[in-house]
Amino acid sequence: MNVLIKKRFSGFLMVAMVVFLVHGLQLTMAQETGVFLDSPEELITTETITRDGITYIRGSVPIPTGKLSSSGMLLEKIVPREVSVGKVFSYEYRAQNLTEQNLVDVAIFDKITPNFEATDSFPTQPKVQNGIARWDLGTLGPREAKIIRIEGRAKSEGEITTCGWAVFQPSICNTISVTRADLQVSLVAPQVSLASQPIRYEAKVKNTGSSALTSLRLTARIPNGLQSFTGAENVELTRPVLGVGEEAVFNFELQANDAGEFPIELNVASAQGAADSASVVTEVRAPVLQITADSPEQRYIGRPVNVCLSIENTGTASARAPFVEISLPPGVDFVSADEGGRSFGTAVRWDLPELAAGDTRDLCVTVVASAPGEYTFVGSTSGSGLITRTASTTVRFAGIPAIAMDVRDIPDPVEVGKELVYEITVTNQGTAPASNVIIVCEMEDAQEFINSYGESTARLGERKSVDGRSVQEIIMEPVVRIEPQTTVSWRVTVKALKREDVRFTVRMSSDQLTRPNVDIESTFQY
């Protein structure tokens, strides 16, 4: 039918039009009939039909040739022959696709004389421009039909003329086969191999899609510790074509230079964009010594500390006569070593007997440092046929700040109205500086602050309540640094205001103290 339409359309406009003219609508009320007869072969046909006692005029035209056998669409129209003034009536258009293909951009037009007043349209409202109404029906599927119904009334006696036409575009549809390019790859290798033997890999690639694959390319990066027999850094294999459902097998070999686990990831891609990857891990067995170093993060100078090495044979063969060494950095002195370790120069060495696969040895050296600082110890293990491996650890040696505080009142007891002095002494008794030392005094209401002098200036802080008593803070400016074996002091002068057994509280904090040091001095005022 599609080819026939294409041939018959030659010489015609691709946009087809037909006009229906209906005159002299008289006083007969219209109703929806839903009755459409088969169109004859003539260009435009009209006939009178009666339903429920009402007479209608029915017209139809095949578009664009005027004949059903060579047209793509049939346009039909039904209107009442007579209507009454002011009474609502309706008329219809019916567009039917005569082909097995889609008709696109289908539209129906209607132009009616001014004596008609439209009230509604079903199922959609038209676009109206210059007195012409247009209904866009979109696409008519094969043999599909759509109906437009217009409602309205006559304004006065006389005649109503309604003209209608339709346009469409035929379409040509073709089926394109859509295939899927896909593949799956698997990679097989020994789980365990010896360093002296080559590792054989087998890759299988299967076309799991619905189209043939071309220019297959398999690639894999050779990891450190393995090498190809050609010296290449990558594995690269190709195949020109792989049919649907077909499977191809690829083989290659690599040689291990060292013990350990060696992962291989194989990537496969085709010219069609199909891709997949597979990976496998092979353990190559040989004597392998692993070493770790451990020590405390911090110790104080002059105190002994143990620096330890742990040696483990993680391979599957025994290591014969390995030896272990640890270097001693400058400023660190050797004290002792366990397991027969011997000190020579700036290092300590252990000569071990055979270390079986899976065995572990722990070796420790005791040292002291005389000056603060960070000291790094490097341990190593080696032997015949073994790769030298190292490990390190760092100890921070620090001095010990130890600050002590003493508070005394002069005099005690004191007469009301008289002044007294609180002497505050802070001494760093340790081996490292104390930093950011802060003194805060708490004076009760029975006393009045007069002045203060000493290592740093003082200022009044907030007044607050402590254990139900109101106290005034006296805050000394921080002392940035107090060197070891150094003493600093303050003298705080206050006045006794009333008879009472008061408590003068001094709190000391510093960067090195995890909690404040508190000293409470009792003073009797009479």
C-alpha positions as CSV (number, residue, x, y, z in Angstrom):
1,M,0.0,0.0,0.0
2,N,2.9,2.3,0.8
3,V,4.5,1.9,-2.6
4,L,1.1,2.3,-4.3
5,I,0.5,5.6,-2.4
6,K,3.9,6.9,-3.4
7,K,3.2,6.2,-7.1
8,R,-0.2,7.7,-7.0
9,F,1.0,10.8,-5.2
10,S,3.2,11.7,-8.1
11,G,1.9,15.0,-9.6
12,F,-0.2,15.8,-6.5
13,L,0.6,18.1,-3.7
14,M,1.9,16.3,-0.6
15,V,-0.5,18.4,1.4
16,A,-4.0,17.4,0.3
17,M,-7.1,19.5,0.7
18,V,-10.8,19.0,0.2
19,V,-13.6,21.4,0.9
20,F,-17.1,20.5,2.1
21,L,-19.8,23.1,1.5
22,V,-23.1,22.8,3.3
23,H,-25.8,25.4,2.6
24,G,-29.2,26.2,3.9
25,L,-29.2,24.7,7.3
26,Q,-32.9,24.9,8.3
27,L,-34.8,24.4,11.5
28,T,-34.0,20.7,12.2
29,M,-32.2,19.8,15.5
30,A,-29.0,17.8,15.1
31,Q,-27.8,14.8,17.2
32,E,-24.6,12.8,17.2
33,T,-25.3,9.7,15.1
34,G,-21.9,7.9,15.0
35,V,-23.0,6.4,11.6
36,F,-20.5,6.5,8.8
37,L,-21.0,4.6,5.6
38,D,-18.3,3.1,3.3
39,S,-17.2,5.7,0.8
40,P,-17.6,4.9,-2.9
41,E,-14.8,5.5,-5.4
42,E,-16.0,9.0,-6.5
43,L,-14.0,12.1,-5.7
44,I,-16.5,13.8,-3.4
45,T,-19.7,12.0,-2.3
46,T,-22.7,13.4,-0.4
47,E,-25.8,11.7,0.8
48,T,-28.7,12.2,3.1
49,I,-29.2,9.9,6.1
50,T,-31.9,9.8,8.8
51,R,-31.4,8.8,12.4
52,D,-33.9,9.1,15.2
53,G,-36.1,11.2,12.9
54,I,-33.4,13.7,12.2
55,T,-32.0,14.3,8.7
56,Y,-28.2,14.7,8.2
57,I,-26.0,15.4,5.3
58,R,-23.0,13.1,5.0
59,G,-20.0,13.8,2.8
60,S,-16.7,12.0,2.3
61,V,-13.6,12.4,0.1
62,P,-10.4,10.2,-0.2
63,I,-7.3,12.3,0.0
64,P,-5.3,13.1,-2.1
65,T,-6.5,11.3,-5.3
66,G,-10.3,11.2,-4.6
67,K,-10.3,7.4,-4.9
68,L,-10.1,5.0,-2.0
69,S,-7.8,2.6,-3.9
70,S,-5.1,5.3,-4.3
71,S,-5.5,7.6,-1.4
72,G,-4.0,7.7,2.0
73,M,-6.8,9.2,4.1
74,L,-10.5,9.4,4.1
75,L,-12.1,12.6,5.4
76,E,-15.8,12.4,6.3
77,K,-18.2,15.0,7.5
78,I,-21.8,14.9,8.9
79,V,-24.0,17.9,9.5
80,P,-27.7,18.4,10.2
81,R,-29.7,19.7,7.2
82,E,-31.8,22.1,9.3
83,V,-31.3,23.7,12.8
84,S,-33.3,26.1,14.9
85,V,-32.2,29.6,15.7
86,G,-30.5,29.7,19.1
87,K,-30.6,26.0,19.6
88,V,-27.3,24.2,20.2
89,F,-26.5,21.6,17.5
90,S,-23.3,19.7,16.5
91,Y,-21.5,18.5,13.4
92,E,-18.5,16.2,13.0
93,Y,-15.3,15.4,11.0
94,R,-13.9,11.9,10.8
95,A,-10.3,11.3,9.6
96,Q,-9.3,7.7,8.9
97,N,-5.9,6.3,7.8
98,L,-6.4,4.0,4.8
99,T,-2.9,2.6,4.9
100,E,-0.8,0.3,6.9
101,Q,1.7,3.1,7.6
102,N,1.7,6.1,9.9
103,L,0.3,9.4,8.6
104,V,2.0,12.3,10.4
105,D,1.2,16.0,10.9
106,V,-2.5,15.3,10.4
107,A,-4.7,18.4,10.7
108,I,-8.4,19.2,10.1
109,F,-9.5,22.8,9.2
110,D,-13.0,24.3,9.4
111,K,-14.2,27.6,8.2
112,I,-17.9,28.7,8.9
113,T,-19.9,31.8,8.1
114,P,-20.5,34.5,10.7
115,N,-24.1,33.3,11.3
116,F,-22.7,30.4,13.4
117,E,-21.6,30.9,17.0
118,A,-19.3,28.0,18.3
119,T,-19.8,26.9,21.9
120,D,-17.6,23.9,22.3
121,S,-15.4,21.3,20.5
122,F,-14.6,17.7,21.4
123,P,-12.3,16.1,22.3
124,T,-9.9,19.1,21.9
125,Q,-10.2,22.8,21.3
126,P,-9.0,24.2,18.0
127,K,-6.6,26.9,17.2
128,V,-8.5,29.8,15.5
129,Q,-6.8,32.3,13.2
130,N,-8.5,34.6,10.6
131,G,-11.8,32.8,11.2
132,I,-10.4,29.3,10.4
133,A,-10.3,26.7,13.1
134,R,-7.5,24.0,13.1
135,W,-7.3,20.7,14.9
136,D,-3.9,19.1,15.0
137,L,-4.4,15.3,15.3
138,G,-0.7,14.5,15.2
139,T,-0.2,10.9,13.9
140,L,-2.8,8.5,12.6
141,G,-1.6,4.9,13.0
142,P,-2.4,2.2,10.5
143,R,-6.2,2.1,9.8
144,E,-6.7,4.5,12.8
145,A,-9.6,7.0,12.8
146,K,-10.2,10.1,14.8
147,I,-13.3,12.2,15.2
148,I,-13.7,16.0,15.9
149,R,-17.2,17.2,17.0
150,I,-18.1,20.9,17.0
151,E,-21.1,22.4,18.9
152,G,-22.7,25.8,18.4
153,R,-25.9,27.6,17.5
154,A,-27.3,29.7,14.7
155,K,-27.5,33.4,15.4
156,S,-30.4,34.2,13.0
157,E,-32.5,32.8,10.3
158,G,-30.9,32.2,6.9
159,E,-28.0,30.0,6.0
160,I,-24.8,28.7,7.5
161,T,-22.0,27.6,5.3
162,T,-19.2,25.4,6.8
163,C,-16.1,24.4,4.7
164,G,-13.7,21.8,5.9
165,W,-10.4,20.3,4.7
166,A,-7.5,18.2,5.9
167,V,-3.8,17.9,5.4
168,F,-1.3,15.2,6.2
169,Q,2.2,13.8,5.4
170,P,2.7,10.2,4.4
171,S,5.6,8.4,6.1
172,I,7.9,5.6,5.1
173,C,8.9,3.2,7.9
174,N,11.9,0.8,7.8
175,T,13.1,-1.8,10.3
176,I,16.8,-1.6,11.3
177,S,18.3,-4.6,13.0
178,V,20.0,-3.7,16.4
179,T,22.6,-6.0,17.7
180,R,24.6,-6.0,20.9
181,A,28.4,-6.3,21.1
182,D,29.5,-8.1,24.2
183,L,32.1,-10.5,25.4
184,Q,33.4,-12.3,28.5
185,V,37.0,-13.1,29.4
186,S,38.4,-15.6,32.0
187,L,42.0,-15.9,33.1
188,V,43.5,-19.0,34.7
189,A,47.0,-19.4,36.2
190,P,48.6,-21.6,39.0
191,Q,47.7,-20.4,42.5
192,V,51.2,-21.4,43.6
193,S,54.5,-21.4,41.7
194,L,58.2,-21.5,42.5
195,A,60.6,-18.7,41.7
196,S,62.6,-21.0,39.4
197,Q,59.6,-22.0,37.3
198,P,57.7,-20.1,34.6
199,I,54.1,-19.2,35.3
200,R,51.7,-20.3,32.5
201,Y,48.5,-18.2,31.9
202,E,45.5,-19.2,29.9
203,A,42.9,-16.7,28.8
204,K,39.5,-17.6,27.3
205,V,37.4,-15.0,25.4
206,K,33.8,-15.7,24.4
207,N,31.6,-13.6,22.2
208,T,28.4,-13.4,24.3
209,G,26.7,-10.7,22.2
210,S,24.6,-10.9,19.0
211,S,27.2,-9.5,16.5
212,A,30.5,-10.6,15.3
213,L,33.5,-9.0,17.0
214,T,36.6,-7.7,15.1
215,S,40.1,-6.5,16.0
216,L,40.2,-8.2,19.4
217,R,43.0,-6.9,21.6
218,L,44.1,-8.5,24.9
219,T,46.5,-6.5,27.1
220,A,48.0,-6.8,30.6
221,R,50.7,-4.9,32.5
222,I,53.5,-7.1,33.8
223,P,53.9,-6.3,37.5
224,N,57.3,-5.7,39.2
225,G,58.8,-9.1,40.1
226,L,57.6,-10.8,36.9
227,Q,59.1,-10.5,33.4
228,S,58.3,-11.9,29.9
229,F,60.7,-14.0,28.0
230,T,60.9,-11.4,25.3
231,G,61.7,-8.5,27.7
232,A,58.4,-6.7,26.9
233,E,56.8,-4.6,29.7
234,N,53.2,-5.6,28.7
235,V,51.4,-8.7,27.4
236,E,49.6,-8.0,24.1
237,L,47.6,-10.6,22.1
238,T,45.3,-10.1,19.1
239,R,42.6,-11.9,17.0
240,P,41.0,-10.5,13.9
241,V,37.5,-11.9,14.2
242,L,35.4,-13.7,16.8
243,G,32.0,-14.9,15.7
244,V,28.8,-14.9,17.7
245,G,29.0,-17.6,20.4
246,E,32.6,-18.4,19.5
247,E,35.3,-18.8,22.1
248,A,39.1,-18.2,21.6
249,V,41.9,-19.4,23.8
250,F,45.2,-17.4,24.4
251,N,48.3,-18.6,26.3
252,F,51.4,-16.7,27.6
253,E,54.2,-17.3,30.1
254,L,56.0,-15.1,32.6
255,Q,59.0,-15.6,34.9
256,A,59.1,-14.6,38.6
257,N,62.3,-13.0,39.9
258,D,61.2,-12.8,43.5
259,A,58.8,-14.4,45.9
260,G,55.5,-12.9,46.7
261,E,52.0,-12.5,45.3
262,F,51.7,-11.2,41.8
263,P,48.3,-10.0,40.4
264,I,47.7,-9.9,36.7
265,E,44.7,-8.0,35.2
266,L,43.9,-8.8,31.6
267,N,41.8,-6.3,29.6
268,V,40.0,-7.3,26.4
269,A,38.4,-4.9,23.9
270,S,37.0,-5.1,20.4
271,A,36.5,-2.6,17.6
272,Q,32.7,-2.6,18.4
273,G,33.4,-1.3,21.9
274,A,32.8,-4.6,23.8
275,A,35.2,-4.9,26.7
276,D,35.8,-7.0,29.8
277,S,38.6,-7.8,32.2
278,A,39.7,-10.6,34.4
279,S,42.4,-11.0,37.0
280,V,44.3,-13.7,38.8
281,V,46.9,-13.8,41.6
282,T,49.8,-16.3,41.7
283,E,51.9,-16.8,44.8
284,V,55.6,-17.4,44.0
285,R,57.2,-19.3,46.9
286,A,60.8,-18.7,48.1
287,P,62.5,-17.9,51.4
288,V,61.4,-14.4,52.2
289,L,62.4,-12.5,55.4
290,Q,60.2,-9.7,56.6
291,I,61.4,-7.2,59.2
292,T,59.5,-4.8,61.4
293,A,60.9,-2.3,64.0
294,D,59.1,-1.2,67.2
295,S,59.9,1.1,70.0
296,P,58.1,3.5,72.4
297,E,57.2,6.8,70.8
298,Q,58.7,8.8,73.7
299,R,61.0,8.3,76.6
300,Y,62.9,10.6,78.9
301,I,66.6,11.2,78.6
302,G,68.8,9.1,80.9
303,R,66.2,6.3,81.1
304,P,66.8,3.0,79.3
305,V,64.6,2.0,76.4
306,N,64.2,-1.2,74.3
307,V,64.3,-1.0,70.6
308,C,63.1,-4.3,69.1
309,L,63.1,-6.0,65.7
310,S,60.8,-8.8,64.6
311,I,62.1,-11.1,61.8
312,E,59.6,-13.5,60.1
313,N,60.2,-15.9,57.3
314,T,57.0,-15.4,55.3
315,G,58.2,-17.7,52.5
316,T,57.8,-21.5,52.1
317,A,61.5,-22.4,52.3
318,S,64.0,-22.1,55.1
319,A,66.4,-19.2,55.3
320,R,69.9,-20.5,56.0
321,A,72.2,-18.4,58.3
322,P,70.6,-15.0,58.0
323,F,72.0,-12.1,60.0
324,V,70.3,-9.0,61.4
325,E,71.7,-5.6,62.2
326,I,70.4,-2.4,63.8
327,S,72.2,0.9,63.6
328,L,72.6,3.2,66.7
329,P,72.3,6.9,65.9
330,P,74.8,9.4,67.4
331,G,73.9,10.5,70.9
332,V,72.6,7.0,71.8
333,D,74.6,4.6,73.9
334,F,74.5,0.8,73.9
335,V,73.5,-0.9,77.1
336,S,72.7,-4.5,76.2
337,A,71.2,-6.9,73.6
338,D,69.4,-10.2,73.9
339,E,69.7,-13.4,71.9
340,G,73.4,-13.1,71.6
341,G,73.5,-9.7,69.9
342,R,77.0,-8.1,69.7
343,S,77.8,-4.4,69.7
344,F,80.5,-3.2,67.3
345,G,81.0,0.4,66.4
346,T,77.7,2.1,65.8
347,A,75.6,-1.1,65.2
348,V,74.4,-4.3,66.9
349,R,74.4,-7.6,65.0
350,W,72.8,-11.0,65.5
351,D,73.9,-14.1,63.5
352,L,70.9,-16.5,63.4
353,P,70.8,-20.2,62.6
354,E,68.3,-21.5,60.1
355,L,65.0,-19.8,60.1
356,A,62.3,-22.1,58.9
357,A,59.3,-21.0,56.9
358,G,56.7,-19.4,59.1
359,D,59.1,-18.9,62.0
360,T,59.6,-15.6,63.8
361,R,62.4,-14.2,65.9
362,D,62.2,-11.2,68.2
363,L,65.4,-9.3,68.9
364,C,65.9,-6.3,71.2
365,V,68.6,-3.8,72.1
366,T,68.6,-1.6,75.2
367,V,69.9,2.0,74.8
368,V,70.0,5.3,76.6
369,A,70.1,8.9,75.3
370,S,71.8,11.8,77.1
371,A,70.3,14.7,75.2
372,P,66.7,15.4,74.0
373,G,65.8,14.9,70.4
374,E,64.3,12.4,67.9
375,Y,66.5,9.3,67.2
376,T,65.8,6.9,64.3
377,F,66.9,3.3,64.5
378,V,67.2,1.3,61.2
379,G,67.2,-2.5,61.3
380,S,68.1,-4.8,58.4
381,T,68.1,-8.5,57.5
382,S,70.0,-10.3,54.8
383,G,71.8,-13.5,53.9
384,S,72.8,-15.8,51.1
385,G,70.1,-15.8,48.4
386,L,68.0,-13.3,50.3
387,I,67.0,-9.8,49.4
388,T,68.1,-7.2,52.0
389,R,65.1,-5.7,53.7
390,T,65.0,-2.8,56.2
391,A,62.6,-1.3,58.8
392,S,63.0,1.7,61.0
393,T,61.5,3.2,64.1
394,T,61.9,6.6,65.9
395,V,62.1,7.4,69.6
396,R,61.6,10.9,70.8
397,F,63.8,11.5,74.0
398,A,62.6,14.4,76.1
399,G,63.5,16.1,79.3
400,I,61.1,15.9,82.3
401,P,59.6,19.2,83.4
402,A,58.6,19.0,87.1
403,I,57.3,22.3,88.5
404,A,56.4,22.7,92.1
405,M,54.5,25.5,93.8
406,D,54.6,26.8,97.3
407,V,52.3,29.5,98.9
408,R,52.9,31.2,102.2
409,D,51.0,34.0,104.0
410,I,52.8,36.7,106.0
411,P,51.7,37.3,108.7
412,D,49.2,34.8,110.0
413,P,47.1,35.6,111.9
414,V,46.4,39.2,110.8
415,E,44.4,41.9,112.4
416,V,41.3,43.2,110.6
417,G,42.2,46.4,108.7
418,K,45.8,45.3,108.3
419,E,47.6,44.1,105.1
420,L,49.2,40.7,104.5
421,V,51.3,39.2,101.7
422,Y,50.9,35.9,100.0
423,E,54.2,34.7,98.6
424,I,53.9,32.3,95.6
425,T,57.0,30.4,94.5
426,V,57.2,28.1,91.4
427,T,60.3,25.9,90.9
428,N,61.1,23.8,87.8
429,Q,62.8,20.7,89.4
430,G,62.9,18.7,86.2
431,T,65.3,18.4,83.2
432,A,63.1,20.1,80.5
433,P,61.7,23.7,80.3
434,A,58.2,24.3,81.5
435,S,56.2,26.5,79.2
436,N,53.1,28.8,79.4
437,V,52.9,28.7,83.2
438,I,49.8,30.5,84.4
439,I,49.0,31.5,88.0
440,V,45.4,32.2,89.0
441,C,44.5,33.3,92.6
442,E,41.1,33.2,94.2
443,M,40.5,35.8,97.0
444,E,37.4,35.6,99.2
445,D,35.2,38.6,100.1
446,A,36.8,39.0,103.5
447,Q,39.9,40.4,101.8
448,E,40.6,43.3,99.4
449,F,43.3,43.2,96.7
450,I,46.0,45.9,97.1
451,N,48.8,45.1,94.6
452,S,51.0,42.4,93.2
453,Y,54.5,42.2,91.7
454,G,56.8,39.4,90.7
455,E,57.7,37.4,87.6
456,S,54.7,38.7,85.6
457,T,52.1,41.4,86.1
458,A,48.7,40.7,87.6
459,R,45.1,41.7,86.6
460,L,41.8,41.2,88.3
461,G,39.6,38.5,86.7
462,E,36.0,37.7,87.1
463,R,34.1,37.5,90.4
464,K,32.5,34.1,90.8
465,S,31.0,31.7,93.3
466,V,33.1,28.7,94.6
467,D,31.5,26.3,97.1
468,G,28.9,28.9,98.0
469,R,31.5,31.6,98.6
470,S,32.1,34.7,96.4
471,V,35.7,35.0,95.3
472,Q,37.7,37.5,93.2
473,E,40.2,36.1,90.6
474,I,43.7,37.6,90.5
475,I,45.4,36.4,87.2
476,M,49.1,36.6,86.6
477,E,50.2,37.0,83.0
478,P,51.6,33.7,81.6
479,V,55.3,32.9,82.0
480,V,56.4,31.7,78.6
481,R,59.3,29.5,79.8
482,I,60.9,28.4,83.1
483,E,64.2,26.6,82.5
484,P,65.1,23.5,84.5
485,Q,66.3,24.2,88.1
486,T,64.9,27.7,87.9
487,T,62.6,29.5,90.4
488,V,60.1,32.3,89.8
489,S,57.9,34.1,92.4
490,W,55.1,36.6,93.0
491,R,54.0,38.6,96.0
492,V,50.3,39.4,96.3
493,T,49.3,42.1,98.9
494,V,45.7,42.0,100.3
495,K,43.9,43.8,103.1
496,A,41.9,41.9,105.8
497,L,38.3,43.3,105.8
498,K,36.6,41.3,108.6
499,R,37.1,38.7,111.1
500,E,37.1,35.3,109.4
501,D,39.1,32.1,108.7
502,V,39.7,32.6,105.0
503,R,41.2,30.4,102.3
504,F,43.5,31.9,99.6
505,T,43.5,29.5,96.7
506,V,46.3,29.4,94.0
507,R,45.9,27.4,90.8
508,M,48.9,26.7,88.5
509,S,48.7,25.3,84.9
510,S,51.2,24.8,82.2
511,D,51.6,23.1,78.8
512,Q,53.1,20.1,80.6
513,L,50.5,19.7,83.3
514,T,47.4,17.6,82.5
515,R,45.5,19.2,85.4
516,P,46.0,22.3,87.5
517,N,48.3,22.3,90.6
518,V,46.2,23.7,93.5
519,D,47.6,25.1,96.8
520,I,45.2,26.5,99.4
521,E,46.6,28.8,102.2
522,S,44.5,29.3,105.3
523,T,44.7,32.7,107.0
524,F,42.9,33.7,110.3
525,Q,41.8,37.3,110.4
526,Y,40.8,38.8,113.9
